Each structure stands twice: as structure tokens, then as C-alpha cells.
Amino acid sequence: MDRLLEVVEEYLQFARLPQVRLQEGNANEVIADLLFFLKEEVEARNILLVENLDPRLLPVQIDPKTLRQALLNIIKNSLEAMPEGGN
């Protein structure tokens, strides 16, 4: 039942795609903010998170909210793939 609810929720997220709002921004800032937000959860799972951002990265046109959500999905999948911890 939980898996079915998860699939339905994913479908609904795609069915109502958000409108992209591009603006000039720094992807490093979005990433750093997200990693800070997840720090306690990552540590609680015995995972060492290594942050290696290029300070020379130039500003680009991004939708910070959409980028954050995409990265959050990737990170959550990564956390689930390391139930015993890791790097």
C-alpha cells in the first residue's frame, strides 16, 4: 500500500509540473544550502558527506526551487542506497 501511494504521489507530481522560473543564480549556493539542511539526517545515518564545490562556478540561469527539489530527490535516493552508512 505504501509503495502504491508513493507511485501515485510521483504521478501527481509529474501531472502538475511547476512552472519554471529562471533567474540568474549560483548553483553552489543552492547545493550548499541543501546540504546544510540535510546535515543532521546524513550524520544520523552514519554517512560522511564530502562537499566539494568549485568556487569558480559562474552564475547561470536556474530555477533554485526546481534545482533544489531535483537534488533532494537524488540525495534521498543515495541515502536509501546506503543503509549501513558510507561516504
C-alpha positions as CSV (number, residue, x, y, z in Angstrom):
1,M,0.0,0.0,0.0
2,D,2.8,2.4,0.9
3,R,4.5,1.7,-2.5
4,L,1.2,2.3,-4.3
5,L,0.8,5.6,-2.5
6,E,4.3,6.6,-3.4
7,V,3.7,5.8,-7.1
8,V,0.5,7.8,-7.1
9,E,2.2,10.8,-5.5
10,E,5.0,10.6,-8.1
11,Y,2.5,10.5,-10.9
12,L,0.6,13.5,-9.4
13,Q,3.9,15.5,-9.1
14,F,4.5,15.0,-12.8
15,A,0.9,15.7,-13.7
16,R,1.1,19.1,-12.2
17,L,4.6,20.2,-13.2
18,P,5.6,23.5,-11.7
19,Q,6.2,26.5,-13.9
20,V,9.9,27.1,-14.2
21,R,11.1,30.5,-13.1
22,L,14.6,31.1,-14.3
23,Q,16.8,33.6,-12.7
24,E,20.5,34.3,-12.5
25,G,21.9,32.4,-9.6
26,N,24.7,30.3,-8.2
27,A,24.2,26.6,-8.2
28,N,26.8,26.2,-5.5
29,E,24.6,28.3,-3.1
30,V,21.6,26.0,-3.8
31,I,23.7,22.9,-3.2
32,A,25.4,24.2,-0.1
33,D,22.1,25.3,1.4
34,L,20.5,21.9,0.7
35,L,23.5,20.0,2.2
36,F,23.3,22.2,5.3
37,F,19.6,21.4,5.6
38,L,20.3,17.6,5.3
39,K,23.4,17.6,7.6
40,E,21.7,16.1,10.7
41,E,19.9,13.4,8.7
42,V,23.1,12.4,6.9
43,E,25.0,12.3,10.2
44,A,22.3,10.3,11.9
45,R,22.6,7.7,9.1
46,N,26.3,7.4,9.7
47,I,27.2,8.9,6.3
48,L,30.1,11.1,5.7
49,L,29.1,13.9,3.3
50,V,32.0,15.4,1.4
51,E,31.2,18.8,0.0
52,N,33.4,19.8,-2.9
53,L,32.1,22.8,-4.8
54,D,34.0,24.8,-7.3
55,P,34.2,28.4,-6.1
56,R,34.9,29.5,-9.7
57,L,31.5,28.4,-10.9
58,L,29.9,31.3,-12.8
59,P,26.3,32.4,-12.2
60,V,23.8,30.6,-14.5
61,Q,20.1,30.8,-15.3
62,I,18.5,28.4,-12.8
63,D,15.2,27.8,-11.0
64,P,16.5,27.4,-7.5
65,K,13.4,25.7,-6.2
66,T,13.3,23.1,-9.0
67,L,17.1,22.5,-8.8
68,R,16.8,22.0,-5.0
69,Q,14.0,19.5,-5.4
70,A,15.8,17.6,-8.1
71,L,19.0,17.4,-6.0
72,L,17.0,16.5,-2.9
73,N,15.5,13.5,-4.8
74,I,18.9,12.3,-5.8
75,I,20.4,12.7,-2.3
76,K,17.4,10.9,-0.7
77,N,17.9,8.0,-3.2
78,S,21.6,7.9,-2.3
79,L,20.8,7.8,1.4
80,E,18.4,5.0,1.0
81,A,21.1,3.1,-1.0
82,M,23.5,3.3,2.0
83,P,21.5,1.7,4.9
84,E,24.8,0.8,6.7
85,G,26.3,4.3,6.2
86,G,29.2,5.3,3.9
87,N,30.7,8.2,2.1
